Amino acid sequence: MKNYLQLQSLVILENSRHKGVPMALEISYYPGCTLKAKAKQFNDTTLATAEVLGLQLNELEMWNCCGTAYSLAHDDLIHQIAPIRNLIRVRDKGEDKLVTICSMCYNTLKRANLFIQSDPLNHRRINTYLDNQVAYNGEVEVLHFLEVLKQTPGFDEIKFKVTRPLKNLHVASYYGCLLLRPPEVGLDDLEHPTILEKVMTELGAEIIDDPLKTECCGSYQTVNRPDFTADVVYKIVNSMQSRGADVIVTSCPLCQYNLDRRQLDIEKRYFGFSKIPILYFTQLMALAFGKPESIMGFDKHYVDPRPVLKQKSLID
């Protein structure tokens, strides 16, 4: 995969720089459920960003929910079927790679794939659930969009597409759990990831590094323990604000919701608290690439990012 993407990257860059019409590298794309609803702005800005970089993300036909959360029970085979059916659809297209952008979808799909690759007994059992479909043997590689960006076109090439540098915008990256854990699934260093910061650097942003960028946001505790989640979120966002962050970026819709929505509760619980916008990293990429504000979905956020972006002269 690495050599293939690097070769295609060279072709794309050659066309983009010297001929003006980049060749598109086509990859099957799994958006997942939330990106079709509450996180539509994440999907829209991902597709727009990919297009600028010469990447064509082809939405997988007839995809189904990945199952949302990976089952921790080793003998819970039925919950492996949903993600594996998506991988089968990629394999049946004659392809061997699937890219996703949601941290939770990435984690669930990749862990299901590793499960079927590493456990021969359960591999056979799972395939008995697949009716008359050809047995799946883990042929598809699951990639996060950040991994694709790293190799095609490469982080150091992203800056060539920037038309609106994020000057003076102080950005803190928030990874949460699912991009990094467990280690066999993680796309970066478990304790000290830098992949999001590298993207933001190429966009011209000022980087705010924070030790809590890999802390859990509270996850689904937000449903039945919103006060607990608010306290967890306060610890994270307050730490990043205290270091000078103007905005926080993430790649997980659940993390985005918790860090964004729970600030309304934090404001009532902690005197003097000042809210901070929580953005998807692709929103800032699309902004830096000169895409129109109409696709950004800034109005969908609980903490409106537009005042900060206007203050930094990044939007009108």
C-alpha positions as CSV (number, residue, x, y, z in Angstrom):
1,M,0.0,0.0,0.0
2,K,2.8,2.4,0.9
3,N,4.6,2.1,-2.4
4,Y,1.3,2.3,-4.4
5,L,0.2,5.5,-2.7
6,Q,3.6,7.1,-2.9
7,L,3.8,6.3,-6.6
8,Q,0.3,7.8,-7.2
9,S,1.3,10.8,-5.1
10,L,4.2,11.6,-7.5
11,V,1.9,11.4,-10.5
12,I,-0.7,13.7,-8.8
13,L,1.9,16.2,-7.9
14,E,3.5,16.2,-11.3
15,N,0.2,16.9,-13.0
16,S,-0.9,19.4,-10.3
17,R,2.3,21.5,-10.5
18,H,3.2,21.4,-14.1
19,K,0.0,20.7,-16.1
20,G,-2.6,22.2,-13.9
21,V,-5.0,19.3,-14.0
22,P,-4.3,16.7,-11.3
23,M,-5.1,13.0,-11.8
24,A,-7.4,11.8,-9.1
25,L,-6.4,8.8,-6.9
26,E,-9.6,6.9,-6.3
27,I,-10.3,5.2,-3.0
28,S,-13.4,3.6,-1.6
29,Y,-14.8,5.8,1.2
30,Y,-16.9,4.8,4.2
31,P,-18.6,7.9,5.8
32,G,-20.6,6.2,8.5
33,C,-23.9,7.2,10.0
34,T,-23.1,10.3,11.9
35,L,-21.5,12.0,8.9
36,K,-24.8,11.8,7.1
37,A,-26.7,13.5,9.9
38,K,-25.3,15.4,12.9
39,A,-21.7,15.7,11.5
40,K,-22.6,16.5,7.9
41,Q,-20.1,19.3,7.9
42,F,-17.4,16.7,8.6
43,N,-18.4,14.8,5.5
44,D,-18.7,17.8,3.3
45,T,-15.4,19.3,4.2
46,T,-13.6,16.0,3.9
47,L,-14.8,15.5,0.4
48,A,-14.0,19.1,-0.5
49,T,-10.5,18.8,1.0
50,A,-9.8,15.5,-0.8
51,E,-10.8,17.0,-4.1
52,V,-8.3,19.9,-3.7
53,L,-5.6,17.3,-3.0
54,G,-6.4,15.2,-6.1
55,L,-8.1,12.4,-4.1
56,Q,-11.4,11.0,-5.2
57,L,-13.3,9.4,-2.3
58,N,-15.9,7.1,-3.8
59,E,-18.6,6.4,-1.2
60,L,-19.1,2.7,-0.8
61,E,-22.4,1.6,-2.2
62,M,-24.9,-0.1,0.2
63,W,-22.8,0.5,3.2
64,N,-24.3,-0.3,6.6
65,C,-23.6,0.9,10.1
66,C,-20.2,-0.3,11.4
67,G,-21.8,-1.2,14.8
68,T,-20.6,2.1,16.4
69,A,-18.5,0.6,19.1
70,Y,-16.3,-2.5,18.9
71,S,-17.4,-5.4,21.1
72,L,-15.0,-6.2,23.9
73,A,-16.3,-9.8,24.3
74,H,-14.1,-12.2,22.4
75,D,-16.9,-14.6,21.8
76,D,-19.4,-11.9,20.6
77,L,-19.1,-12.8,17.0
78,I,-22.4,-11.4,15.8
79,H,-21.2,-7.8,16.4
80,Q,-18.3,-8.4,14.0
81,I,-20.6,-9.1,11.1
82,A,-21.7,-5.5,10.5
83,P,-18.2,-4.1,10.0
84,I,-17.0,-7.1,8.0
85,R,-19.9,-6.9,5.6
86,N,-18.7,-3.4,4.6
87,L,-15.2,-4.8,4.0
88,I,-16.7,-7.6,1.9
89,R,-18.4,-4.9,-0.3
90,V,-15.0,-3.4,-0.9
91,R,-13.4,-6.7,-1.7
92,D,-16.2,-7.6,-4.1
93,K,-15.5,-4.4,-6.0
94,G,-12.0,-5.7,-6.7
95,E,-10.4,-3.2,-4.3
96,D,-8.3,-3.7,-1.2
97,K,-8.4,-0.4,0.6
98,L,-11.2,1.5,2.5
99,V,-10.7,4.9,3.9
100,T,-12.9,6.4,6.7
101,I,-12.7,9.7,8.6
102,C,-14.7,9.1,11.8
103,S,-12.5,7.9,14.6
104,M,-15.1,5.4,15.9
105,C,-15.8,3.9,12.4
106,Y,-12.0,3.6,11.8
107,N,-11.5,1.9,15.2
108,T,-14.4,-0.5,14.7
109,L,-13.7,-1.4,11.1
110,K,-10.0,-1.9,11.7
111,R,-10.4,-4.0,14.8
112,A,-12.9,-6.2,13.2
113,N,-10.5,-6.7,10.3
114,L,-7.7,-7.6,12.6
115,F,-9.9,-10.0,14.6
116,I,-10.7,-12.0,11.5
117,Q,-7.1,-12.0,10.4
118,S,-5.7,-13.2,13.7
119,D,-8.2,-15.8,15.0
120,P,-8.6,-18.8,12.7
121,L,-11.4,-20.5,14.7
122,N,-13.6,-17.4,14.9
123,H,-12.6,-16.6,11.3
124,R,-14.4,-19.8,10.2
125,R,-17.3,-19.2,12.6
126,I,-17.9,-15.6,11.3
127,N,-17.9,-16.8,7.7
128,T,-20.7,-19.2,8.5
129,Y,-22.9,-16.2,9.2
130,L,-22.2,-14.8,5.7
131,D,-24.7,-17.0,3.9
132,N,-23.7,-17.6,0.3
133,Q,-21.1,-14.8,0.2
134,V,-17.5,-15.7,-0.6
135,A,-15.6,-16.1,2.7
136,Y,-13.8,-13.0,3.8
137,N,-10.2,-13.4,4.8
138,G,-9.1,-9.9,5.8
139,E,-8.1,-8.8,2.3
140,V,-9.1,-5.1,2.8
141,E,-6.8,-2.6,4.5
142,V,-8.7,0.0,6.6
143,L,-7.2,3.5,6.5
144,H,-8.0,6.7,8.2
145,F,-8.0,9.8,6.0
146,L,-5.1,11.2,8.0
147,E,-3.0,8.1,7.0
148,V,-3.9,8.8,3.3
149,L,-2.9,12.4,3.7
150,K,0.4,11.4,5.2
151,Q,1.3,9.4,2.1
152,T,-0.7,11.1,-0.7
153,P,0.2,13.8,-1.2
154,G,2.3,14.0,2.0
155,F,2.0,16.6,4.7
156,D,4.8,18.8,3.3
157,E,2.8,19.1,0.1
158,I,-0.5,20.2,1.7
159,K,0.9,23.8,2.0
160,F,1.0,24.1,-1.8
161,K,-2.8,24.1,-1.8
162,V,-3.3,26.7,0.9
163,T,-4.7,29.9,-0.3
164,R,-5.8,31.3,3.1
165,P,-3.1,30.5,5.7
166,L,-4.4,30.1,9.2
167,K,-2.1,32.8,10.4
168,N,-2.3,33.7,14.1
169,L,-4.9,30.9,14.8
170,H,-3.8,28.9,17.8
171,V,-5.0,25.3,17.3
172,A,-5.0,22.5,19.9
173,S,-5.4,19.0,18.6
174,Y,-7.6,16.5,20.5
175,Y,-7.2,12.8,19.7
176,G,-9.3,11.1,22.3
177,C,-9.2,7.4,22.5
178,L,-10.1,5.7,19.2
179,L,-7.4,7.0,16.8
180,L,-4.7,5.6,19.1
181,R,-6.0,2.7,21.2
182,P,-5.4,-0.2,21.2
183,P,-1.8,0.2,20.0
184,E,-2.3,-2.3,17.1
185,V,-5.0,-0.1,15.7
186,G,-3.5,3.3,16.5
187,L,-2.3,5.5,13.6
188,D,0.3,7.4,15.7
189,D,2.2,7.2,18.9
190,L,-0.1,6.3,21.8
191,E,1.1,8.9,24.3
192,H,2.6,11.6,22.1
193,P,0.8,11.7,18.7
194,T,1.6,14.5,16.3
195,I,-0.2,13.6,13.1
196,L,-3.0,16.3,13.5
197,E,-0.4,18.9,14.5
198,K,1.6,18.2,11.3
199,V,-1.5,18.9,9.2
200,M,-2.3,22.1,11.1
201,T,1.3,23.3,10.7
202,E,1.1,23.0,6.9
203,L,-2.1,25.1,7.0
204,G,-0.1,27.9,8.7
205,A,-1.7,27.5,12.2
206,E,0.1,28.1,15.5
207,I,0.3,24.8,17.3
208,I,-0.8,24.4,21.0
209,D,0.5,21.1,22.4
210,D,-1.4,19.9,25.4
211,P,-0.8,16.8,27.7
212,L,-4.6,16.0,27.8
213,K,-5.0,15.6,24.0
214,T,-5.3,11.8,24.4
215,E,-7.6,11.9,27.5
216,C,-11.0,10.3,27.1
217,C,-13.8,12.9,26.6
218,G,-16.3,10.8,28.6
219,S,-17.6,8.9,25.6
220,Y,-21.2,7.6,26.1
221,Q,-21.2,8.6,29.7
222,T,-22.6,11.8,28.2
223,V,-26.0,10.1,28.0
224,N,-26.6,9.0,31.6
225,R,-23.9,11.1,33.4
226,P,-23.8,14.5,31.7
227,D,-22.5,16.2,34.8
228,F,-19.6,13.7,35.0
229,T,-18.9,14.3,31.3
230,A,-19.0,18.0,31.8
231,D,-16.3,17.8,34.5
232,V,-14.1,15.7,32.2
233,V,-14.6,18.1,29.3
234,Y,-13.9,21.1,31.5
235,K,-10.5,19.6,32.5
236,I,-9.6,19.1,28.8
237,V,-10.8,22.4,27.3
238,N,-9.6,24.5,30.2
239,S,-6.1,23.0,29.9
240,M,-6.0,23.8,26.2
241,Q,-7.4,27.3,26.7
242,S,-4.9,28.1,29.4
243,R,-2.1,27.3,27.0
244,G,-3.5,29.8,24.5
245,A,-5.7,27.8,22.2
246,D,-8.2,29.7,20.1
247,V,-9.9,26.5,18.7
248,I,-9.7,22.7,19.3
249,V,-9.7,20.2,16.4
250,T,-10.7,16.6,16.4
251,S,-11.7,13.7,14.2
252,C,-14.4,12.0,16.3
253,P,-18.0,13.1,16.1
254,L,-18.7,11.9,19.7
255,C,-15.7,13.7,21.0
256,Q,-16.7,16.8,19.0
257,Y,-20.2,16.6,20.5
258,N,-19.0,16.2,24.1
259,L,-16.4,18.9,23.9
260,D,-18.8,21.2,22.2
261,R,-22.2,20.6,23.8
262,R,-21.0,20.1,27.4
263,Q,-19.5,23.6,27.4
264,L,-23.0,24.9,27.8
265,D,-23.2,23.0,31.1
266,I,-19.7,23.9,32.1
267,E,-20.6,27.6,31.7
268,K,-23.2,27.1,34.4
269,R,-21.0,25.1,36.7
270,Y,-17.7,27.0,36.6
271,F,-17.7,30.7,37.2
272,G,-15.7,32.7,34.7
273,F,-15.4,29.9,32.1
274,S,-15.1,31.1,28.5
275,K,-16.2,28.8,25.7
276,I,-13.9,27.6,22.9
277,P,-14.9,26.3,19.5
278,I,-14.5,22.6,18.7
279,L,-14.0,22.0,15.0
280,Y,-13.3,19.0,12.8
281,F,-9.8,19.2,11.3
282,T,-11.2,19.1,7.8
283,Q,-13.1,22.2,8.4
284,L,-9.9,24.1,8.9
285,M,-8.3,22.4,5.9
286,A,-11.2,23.4,3.7
287,L,-11.0,26.9,5.1
288,A,-7.3,27.1,4.4
289,F,-7.9,25.8,0.9
290,G,-10.3,28.6,0.1
291,K,-13.5,26.6,0.1
292,P,-16.7,28.6,0.6
293,E,-18.0,29.1,4.1
294,S,-21.3,27.6,3.0
295,I,-19.9,24.1,3.2
296,M,-18.3,24.5,6.6
297,G,-21.4,24.0,8.7
298,F,-20.3,26.5,11.4
299,D,-23.9,27.1,12.3
300,K,-24.2,23.5,13.4
301,H,-21.9,24.0,16.4
302,Y,-23.0,24.7,19.9
303,V,-20.0,27.0,20.4
304,D,-20.0,29.2,17.3
305,P,-16.5,29.4,15.8
306,R,-17.3,32.3,13.5
307,P,-16.5,35.1,16.0
308,V,-12.9,33.7,16.5
309,L,-12.4,33.1,12.8
310,K,-13.6,36.6,12.0
311,Q,-11.3,38.1,14.6
312,K,-8.4,36.2,12.9
313,S,-9.6,37.6,9.5
314,L,-10.2,34.0,8.2
315,I,-13.8,34.6,7.3
316,D,-15.7,37.8,6.4
